Amino acid sequence: MKTKTALFASIATLILLAMISAPILAQQSQDILKPGEYTAKVKAIVCGGCGPLIKKTMLAMKEIDSVTVDSEKMTVQFVVKKDTTLKMADLQKALNAAADQMKMGADYTLSDLKATK
């Protein structure tokens, strides 16, 4: 009887650990962008200068190959180069600095990041 109880407790513990770690692992996968195409929403594109500034800022990063900004839809599409990775925190830091430079309520915080290829 003790063996069954101990086995059940072990299985329950493993299931609980898996449930707890799954969101953490999913978040970590979003922290490092691997080579490929991505799309994301931009929080606040406030003028005609925002799109070009976002594009210039992102292209200045050696890991990014191409960038397209849709100011109307407030989205950005970009490609992380082959054989590189990009820390999301570094990308967001650069975009935050650009938004601070633009002022006027610009907020280039990215959300709903999705790999498209």
Buried (B, 14 or more C-beta within 10 A) or exposed (E): EEEEEEEEEEEEEEEEEEEEEEEEEEEEEEEEBEBEBBBBBBEBBBEEEBBEBBBEBBEEBEBBBEBEBEBEEBBBBBBBBEEBEBEBEEBEEBBBEBBEEBEEEBBBEBEEBEEEE
